């Protein structure tokens, strides 16, 4: 359950995100999370064919990775299962969210990610309960 992100990809993402932090008032996605943005706006900004060279794609992809990682922590804590995130790189996530948002402009991308998490087969994992206090019952 290890996520591999190259140093170059991380540097590109950081370089794109850091300038946005200074404009939080002008860019609400930096404080509310792009996964809760309207699909209507997101579908206009995303360009899945550009991969991680597109700012909206980068923000969305790294938000999804964080969201799915947090979901894995809670399912490991609760039932000792997790989703293998290595199956969901940008070539899977970006078109998935773009297609969903293009067809559902009034919805939010978190909806398609929640659906993906619920329908993806889970792997059995080992976890020491209580490792992450906020995930413990």
Helices and strands as residue ranges (DSSP letters): H 7-21, H 29-32, G 34-36, H 39-45, G 48-53, H 55-79, E 81-82, G 85-87, H 90-103, H 110-119, E 123-124, G 133-135
